[in-house]
């Protein structure tokens, strides 16, 4: 076991490293492959939307208002006559970027704080842990609602609010991993030989964090997409006429009886993407966490 940890801590992310194992897991399981396929599909859709979308996402037409799915408009039109398929294509980039950027913001703060708190301990650990506990005491959705209500509506403010409630999750997870490995013999030996704290954290402790970090980031991205879309649905995230899936689902709720496609199709896209990230996370758990 000791030799396994030493090897994992000193190896680079290659075929046998955590990233290599992650890619292997995703392409080895059907669920992981399906999740990757869905995420790649919508990512390409969002990037290529300006070139492949059949209509302008902001173009309104009173004559085409609330038309059902047809050859001309495969997913129908909304209350302003805008093509829903086109807006879903453009909204893919907005929705996915909101989830990814939110997680990156949380990761950029939670990762270093978790490493520092777990490694140094003492009053630093006490301050960081108590701050995380305070944030975790609030239900995540209510905390995000309170923050975005204070900051004001807008997609960036919604992303910032979600990132704030994700930060303590990263801190507690990473801190726990650091506490479990920082007293291992090979790390103690590095201290005896005069290796600096930053080098120990970077070369020996951080590689042990990578597997859990990959899994946590995957699940966090699903949560971030779901919560930012929910905030947009409530009118606190993306604002009209932005083609964002949560906002699109919200605008169609007034027409559920007469034109259900206005809400159903954007909501289905949110469901598929969140499901895909969760399936990816489950595939990674089986390989990176349960079997190591």
N, C-alpha and C positions, 0 to 999 in steps of 0.2 A: 504493500500500500504506500509506504514511504517512497519507494522508488518510482511508483506511478505518479505521485504528486510532484516529485522533483522533475520527472520527465515532462509532465504537463506544464509546470511552471517555467521551464527553461526553453520549451519548444516554441517555434514560431507558428503562426496560424497557417498551416499548410494542409496537406491531405489528411494528416492525423490530428491536426489542431482543431479547436472548437469550431472555427469557421468552415473548415473542410468537412467536419462531421455534420454541421448544420446543412450544408448543401447536399451532402449524401442523404441525410434524412428526408429532405424535401423531395428529392427525386426518387427515393426508394419506396415511399408510401403513396398510395392512391390519394389519400386525403391531403397530404402535403403537396402533391403534384397538382391537385385540383385547386388548392388555395393559391399556389404560386401562379397558376394559369389565369385565375380570375384577377389577381392583383396586376399581373403584367398586362392583361387585356385592357383593363380600365386605365392603367397608366398610359399605355400607348394611345388609347382613345382620347384621353385628355390632352396629350402632347400634340396629336395629329388633328385635333378638332378643327383648327382653322383651315385645314386643307381638305378634310373629308366630310365635314358637316354640310348637309344639303341646304341649310338656310342660315340667315343671320340670327343669332340668339336673342337679339334685342328688337328685331323687326316686328312691329305690331300690325295686325290686320283685323278690322272689325268684321269683315266678311267671313273670315276663317275662324271666328270665335267658337271655342268648345266643340270643335269637330271631332268625331270619333276616329279611331285608327283606320287608315285607308292606305292605298298605294301611294298617294301624294304625301300623306303624313302618317308614317307607319305606327307611331305611338300617339297620334292625335295632336290636338292643339290645346292651349290653355285659355284662360279667360280673356287674354289679350290677343288671341290669334297667333301666338308664337308657337313654333314647332317644338314639341316636347323632346323628340329625339335629339334635335340639335342642342337644346339646352342641357340635356343629360350628358351629351358629349363634352360640352364646355364645363359643365359642373363636375365632371370626373376629376379634372385637374384641381379645381378649387377644393373639393371635399378631401381628396387624398393629400394634397399639400397641407391642408389644415391639420389633419391627423399627424403627418410626419413632422411638420414644424413644431407642433405642440409637444410631441415626445422629445424632440431634440432640445427644446428649451428646458423641459423638466430634467432631461439627462445631463445637460451641461451644468446644472446646479446640484442635482441629487447625487451624481457620481462622485465628484470631489468631496462633498460634505460627508458622504457615507464612508469613503476611504479614510479621510482624516479622523472622523469620529471613532471609527473602529480601530485604527492603528494607534493613535495617540492616547485615547481614553481620557480619564481624569475629567477636569472641568470642561474641556473642549467637547468631549463625548456627552457630558451632562447637558450642556447648553444646546447642542445640536439635536440630541434625542428629545429633550423637553419641547423644543420648537416643533419637531416632527409630530410629537404626541398631541400637541395643541391643534395642529391642522387635521390630524387623523380623528380627533374627537368630533369633528363636524362631518355629517354625511357628505360624500363627495359631490353629489348633484346640488345639494343645498348650498354648499360652499361656493361652487362655480356660479350658481345663480346670484348669490350675494355679491360676489366680486364683480361680475359683469354688470349687475345693477348699479353698483357704485361707480364703476369706470364709464358706464354708458354703453349703448348698443354698438355693435361693430364686430366684424369677423376677427380682427386682431385682438380685440379685448376679450372675445370669447375664447380664443386660443390661449391667451395669457391666463385667464381664469382656470381653464382646464389644466394648464401646465402647473399652476400653483397647487392644485389638489393632487397632482401626480408626484410632485417633488418628494413629499414625505414617504411615499411608497418606495421610491428609489433609495432614499436614505436608509430606511429600516432594512430593506433587503440586502443592500451592499454592506452595510455595517455588520449585519449578522454573519455574512460570509467572511469578512475580514477577521472578525473575532474568532471564527472557527479555524483559521489557518495561520494567524500571525505568530502563534507560539510553536509552530512546527519546528523540528530540529534543523532543517536546512535553512530556515529563515533566521533562527537563533545563531547558526554558524555564520551566516552573512554578516550579522551584527558584530560578532566577535572579530571577524576579519576587517572591520572598519567600514563596511559598506554603508553609504548614507541612507537616510530614511526615504528620500525621494526615489533613489535607485531600487530600494527594496520593494516599495509600493509598485513601482513601474515594472520591474523585471520578475518579481516573485509572487506578489499578492494579486496584482491586477489580472494576470492570466487565469487565476482561479476564479475570478469574478466573471470572466467573459461568458461561460455557458449560461449561468443564471441571467446575466444581463441581456443576452440575445433573446432568451425566452420572455423575460419581463418586457422588453421593448416591443416584441411582437404583440403580446396581449394588450400592452398600453396603447399601441397604435389603434387597435380595434376600439378600445374604450374612448380614446380621444376623438375618433371619427364619430362615434355614436353620440357623445355628449355635445360636441360642437354642432352636430346636425340638430340635436334636440334644442339647443339654445337658439339656433337659427329658426327652428320651427316655432319657438315662442316669441320670435321677433327681437331677440337679444344678440343674435350672431350676424350673419351676412344680411345685408339690407337690399331691398329691391333697387334696381332690376337684376341684381347679381344672380347668375345661373348656378345656384348652390342647391344640392339635393334636399336638404332639410327645409330650406325656404320654399322650394318648389312644392314639396309635400304640404307645407303649411298653407300656401296660397290656394291649393285645390280642395282644402277641407270644407269650404263653403259650397262646393259643387259635387259632393260625394254621391248624392242621389241622382243627379242629372248627368254628371260627367266624372265618374270615379277614376278614369285613367289619369286625370290631372295629378292626383295624389299617389295612386297606386304604383305607377312606374318609377317615380323618384324614390319612394319608400322601398320598393323592391331592390333598387340599386344599393341603397344603404345596407339593407339586409344581406345582400350577396357579398359586399366588400367586408363587412364586419364578420360574417361567417368565414370568409376566406382567411382573414388574419387569425381567427381563432383556430381554424384547422391547421394553419401553419404552426401556430404555437403548440398545439397538441402533438404534432409530429416532432417538433424540436424537443419537447419535454421527454418523449420516449427515448430519444437518442442521447441528448446532452445531460439530462438529469437522472432519469431512472436507471440507465444502463452504465453509468460510469463507475 
